[in-house]
Amino acid sequence: MKRVVFFVGATAFLFATMEVALKLAGSSLDPLQMTFLRFLIGGLMLVPLAIDETRKSGYHLNKYDLGWLTLVGIMGIPVSMLCFQLAVQRCNAATAAALFCLNPLFTMVIAHFFTSEKMDRLKTIAFIIGLFAAFLMIRVWDMQEGNSTAGIILILTAAVTFSVYSVMGKQSIARIGTFTQTSLNFILGSLVLLIIMIPTGHPVLEGVISNWKIVAYCGIVVTGLGYMFYFLAIRYSDATTGGVAFFIKPAIAPFLAVIVLSEDIYWNTVIGIILLLEASAITLWDSLKLKSADSDNQKLKIQNINIQKSDSQK
């Protein structure tokens, strides 16, 4: 249990530093370049875990898997995470961090239409609370200094497309493996972004040496270690417990933005974050309740099977 708490806490803290780190990187490095580098590095860091996972499972990737993982990677890296990087440069880090954490709520809605995971009353309440929280944090009646319309649109686009990425990934992660799928879609998505960067004249390695500390932190620490701790939390507990990291992140990120970037936090951001945490707590509680119900149903089925076997033996 202690290692699960450590993994969840480490994930939450590292992910909470993401917006601050990327905002600092954005002043020195091209946004496409930074997105490419951090996910290529992060994907390569997960390769050893992916190899071990594949060796244990015995599953062999085929052409279909590689094609599918490329599509998942495109949605995750050149689409969602590039929008995220562009958004961080156009709005406050605290706002970006909080609004991006709406993605689990968007995932619920998208999963309702494309998977067997349906919206229920509690999920609907959580989604409505989340939307109201976003309305307060955006402050459409008087946008906060440091935020811009383009930045808000980009971060919401990043959150929605990350939800699509998550739903796409759920279709194959059980078959391919968590570390294997994540490592490959990070690498493949980064390579697709590289193909876009070269003909459009975006730098690939220019400025990396002079900014190696921020590149190393974003690639190795935030993306590599962050996602590794996240998946280790899931491995030693479950996806719901691992997801707690995304619920803790909005409470940490604004304080880091104040300390490191000297951003101002206004009343609407504080209330919005509290509402977002409430929506996250409702979602978590609903997930735990459904999981408990499924477990009870499974136990009941096993008991019925045992009773039937006992009756047949008689």
N, C-alpha and C positions, 0 to 999 in steps of 0.2 A: 504493500500500500504506500509506503514511504517513497519508493521510486516513482510510482504513478504521480503522486503529489509533486515531486521534483520535476518530472517531465512536463506536466501541465503548467506548473509555475514558470519553468524556463521557457516554454513555448510562448506563453502569454507575454512575458517580459520582452523576449526577442522580437516577437511580432509587433509589440507596442513601440519598439524603437524604429520600426521600418520607415514610417513616414518622415520622421526626423532625419534619419540617415539619408533617405532618398532626396529629401529637400536640400540637404547639404551637398550631395553629389550632383544634383541638378544644376548647381551654379558653376560647375567645372566640366561636366561631361554631358555629351549628347544623350537625350532621353532614350533613343533606340539603342545606342551603344550600352548604356547602363542596364537596360532591361535584358539585352542579349548576354552581357557578361555575367550578371548575377544568376541568371537561370542556367546558363551553361556550367558555371562553377558549381552551383547547387546540385544540378543533375549529375555531374561527375562525382560529387561527394557521396551521392547515394548509390553509385554503381557497386561498391563492395557489398553493401547490404542487399542490393538487388541480385547479385550473383549468388550470394548465400541463400537467399529466398528461393531462387529458381532451382538451385541444386537440391534443396530440401523437398520442394514440391514436385520436381521432375517434369514440370510443364515446359514445352518447347514452343517458342513463338513461331507463328507462320506469317505469310504475306498479308493476310487479312488483319492480323493483330498489329503489324507495323503500320499499315494504312490507317487503321482506326486510331492508333496512338498518335499518328501525325495530325489527324483531324482534331483530336483532343488537345494536343500540344498547341496547335494554331489558335484554337479558342482561348486557351489559357495564357499563352505568352504574347504573340504578336497582336492579339485583340485585347483581352482583359488587362493583362499586366502592363501593356504599353499605355492603354488609357489611364491606368492607375498612375504610372510615372508622370505622364503629361498633366494629370489632375493635380498631383502633389506640387507641381511647379506653379500652379494657377490658383491654389487656395491654401488656406492655413493647414498645417499638419494635423492639428487637433480635429478640425472639421473633416478632413479627408479620412482620418482614422475612424472616427465615429460613423460616418456615412458608409464607409466600405463594410463595416460590421453589420450592415443591413443584409449582406448577402445570404446568411442562413435563412432569413425570412423570405427572400425572393426564391431561394432554393425550394422551400416548401410549396410555393405556388406553382413553380415550373414542374416539380416532381408530381404534383397533383394531376397534371395533364398528360405526363409522359411515363409515369411509373405507377406501381400499385400503392404508393404512399399517398394517401388522400388527406385533404384538409379536413379538420374537424373544428368544433366550436372554439376550443382553446387556441388552436393555431390561427384561426381567423381573428380572434381577439388580439393575439400577439402581433399579427401582421398590421392590424389597424393602429395599434399603439406605436409600432415601428414607423409607420407612415407619418403619424402625428409628430413623433420625435424628429424625423427628418425635416418636416415642415418648420419646426422650431429652430433646428440647428442651421438650416439654410437661411432663415429669417428673410423671407421673400419681400416683406414690407420695408425692410431697410437692411440690405445685405452688409454683413460685418466687414470691416476693413481687412484686407488681405485675401478675401474670397472674391471670386468672379463668377459670372454666369457660365463661362466656358469651363471653369474648373469644376463647378457643381455638376454640370451635365456630364463631364468626363468621369468623375468619381462614381456617379450613379450608373453610368454605362459600364464602368469597370465592375461594380458590384453585381449588376444584372448578368453580365457575360461570365463572371466568375461562377455565378449560380448555374448557368448553362454548362460551364466546364465541369462543375461538380456533379451535375446530373448525368452528363455524358460519361464521366469517369466511373460512376456507380454501375454502369451497364457491364463493365468488363473487369473491374478491380478484383472481384472474387476469383475469377478465372486466371488472370495474369499475375496477380499478386500486388500488394500495396507498394512496396519499394520498387519493384520492377517497372510497374506502370508509371509511377511518378518520375522515376529517374529518366525513363525513355521519353515520356511526353515533354519533360523539361528540356532535354537535349534536342529532340526533334523540333520542338517549337522554337527553340533558340536558333537552330540552323535555318529554319524557314525565315525567321527574322533577319538572319545574316544575308540570305539571298535577296531580301528586300533592300537591305542597307547598302550593299556594294554598288549596284547600278544607280542608286539614288544619291550617291556621294556622301553618305553618312560615315563618320570615322568609326573604325573598328578597334584599333589599339592605340590610337593617338591620345596622348594625355594620361594613359593608364599608369605609367611609371611615376609621374609626378603626383598622381592621386591614388597611389596603390593602397594606402590605408583605408580609404573609404570604399574602394572597390573590394578589397579583401573583407571588410566588415559586412558589406551588403551581400556579397557572394557566399563567403564561407560561414559567417556567423548567423546573419538574419535568414538567408535562404537555405543554406546547407544544414546548419545545426538546428535552425528553427523548425524546418519540416521534419528533420530526423527525430527531434524530441517529440514533435506532434504525433508522428506515426508510432514511435515507441510507447507513448501514452496509450494509444489505441491498442497496440499489441498486448500490453499488460493489463488492459482494462476492457474498454469498448469504445466505439465511435462517439457515443453520446458523452462519455467522460472526457475523451480527448477534445471534443468540441467546446468544453468549458473554457478552454484557452481563448476562444474568440469572444466569449462573453465577458472575460476579465479584461481583455485588451482595451476596450473603450474607457475603462476606469483609470488605466495607467497612462495611455498615450497623451492626454491633455497636459498632465503634470510634466511629462518629459518635454513637451513642446514649449511650456512656460520656462522651464529650467534651461534648456539648450538653445532655443530659438527666441526666447523672450517674447513669445506670443501672449496676447491678452485673451483671457477666457471670460466670456460674458454670461449673464444669467441664462440666456436662451440655450447656450451650449451645455451648461450644467444640467438644466432641466431635461434637455433632449437626451443627454447621456443617461440620466436616471431612468427616463422612460424606456430607453433602449435596453438598459440592464433588466428592467422589469419584463419587457417583451422576451428577452433572452431567457430569463428565469422561467417564464410561463412555458416557453418552447421546450426547455430542458425538462421541466416537471412533466409535461405531456409525453415527451419521449420516454422518460423513465416509467411512467404509468402504463404506456402501451407495451413497453418491454416486459414489465411485470405481468401484464395480462397475457401476453404471448407465452411467457414462461409457465404461468398457471395452466393455460390451455394445453401446452405440451405435456406437462405432468399429468393432466387429466387423461389425455390420450394414451399415455404410457400405462396408467392405471387400468384403463378400460381394456387395453390389449392384454395386460397381465391377467385380468379377470376372465377374459375370453379364453385365454390359454388354460387357465385353471379349470374352467367349466368343461372345456373340451377333453382335458385329461381325466376328469371325473367320468 
